[in-house]
Amino acid sequence: MLKIYFAPFARSLRALWTLEEMGAPYEAVRVQFPPRAAQPDYLAVNPLGQIPTMVEGDVVIFESMAICEYVADRFGPTDLQVKAGEAGRGDYLQWLWYGEATLMPPVGTMVRNALGPAEGRDPKVLADARAAVLERLVLVEQALEGKAFLAAERFTLADISVAYALNLGTLLQLAPDYSPAVAAYFERMKARPAFQAAMAKA
Ligand SMILES: N[C@@H](CCC(=O)N[C@@H](CS)C(=O)NCC(=O)O)C(=O)O
């Protein structure tokens, strides 16, 4: 059975959410966070000690959005993906990657500087990262103008990618600063039964 190594609020939420959307069978294995310090035996599964990791047979993936794509391929076909040649494919790729490559770096800086060990916190770095996240969310707001979803006029993995970052923002007291459109979008994402099922596990 496909295994997902997860920790609460970690990017494993994206993988669990995708599996729940697809009704796919899986085993969720909880890892103590941060694994390097709290669960060194996990390094045998993922040498970087990062979460999530997916293992199915001899397939091992430790990039959250790659896991989502793998799961969609493995248990699909599914409307969660926008395939090559389909309308909305460009938007799909844009937001699928934006969630991890553009939104998550400053969110990660915020996590370290707001929630990490006290000696590693710098209020100026935190404020700069916060400003960067909010600036980057303006593009999300613009992309949502007149739309319920980021790509192809339906819920896709691109929404899972971006909404995960929004969800982590709640831990960072960012949510009160989301624009009305982004806040409404985030509410729509949280209302999905699969999101709630994934949150209940993670
Ligand atoms: N790009 C990777 C990033 C994975 C990542 O940074 N995971 C975090 C939790 S969300 C982690 O394990 N941090 C602990 C560490 O890096 O030691 C992905 O999308 O899966």
The ligand as a MOL file (V3000), in Angstrom:
LIG
                    3D

  0  0  0     0  0            999 V3000
M  V30 BEGIN CTAB
M  V30 COUNTS 20 19 0 0 0
M  V30 BEGIN ATOM
M  V30 1 N 9.9580 21.1650 -1.5350 0
M  V30 2 C 9.6920 20.1800 -0.5090 0
M  V30 3 C 9.9470 20.8380 0.8540 0
M  V30 4 C 9.7900 19.8690 2.0230 0
M  V30 5 C 9.9450 20.5800 3.3530 0
M  V30 6 O 10.6820 21.5870 3.4860 0
M  V30 7 N 9.2750 20.0550 4.3840 0
M  V30 8 C 9.3300 20.6660 5.6980 0
M  V30 9 C 7.9820 20.5130 6.3970 0
M  V30 10 S 6.6800 21.2700 5.5150 0
M  V30 11 C 10.3530 19.9570 6.5520 0
M  V30 12 O 10.3990 18.7530 6.5480 0
M  V30 13 N 11.1710 20.7060 7.3070 0
M  V30 14 C 12.1000 20.1380 8.2510 0
M  V30 15 C 13.5040 20.1890 7.7460 0
M  V30 16 O 13.7480 20.6930 6.6370 0
M  V30 17 O 14.3860 19.7040 8.4670 0
M  V30 18 C 8.2440 19.6830 -0.6740 0
M  V30 19 O 7.4370 20.3960 -1.2850 0
M  V30 20 O 7.9220 18.5740 -0.2070 0
M  V30 END ATOM
M  V30 BEGIN BOND
M  V30 1 1 1 2
M  V30 2 1 2 3
M  V30 3 1 2 18
M  V30 4 1 3 4
M  V30 5 1 4 5
M  V30 6 2 5 6
M  V30 7 1 5 7
M  V30 8 1 7 8
M  V30 9 1 8 9
M  V30 10 1 8 11
M  V30 11 1 9 10
M  V30 12 2 11 12
M  V30 13 1 11 13
M  V30 14 1 13 14
M  V30 15 1 14 15
M  V30 16 2 15 16
M  V30 17 1 15 17
M  V30 18 2 18 19
M  V30 19 1 18 20
M  V30 END BOND
M  V30 END CTAB
M  END
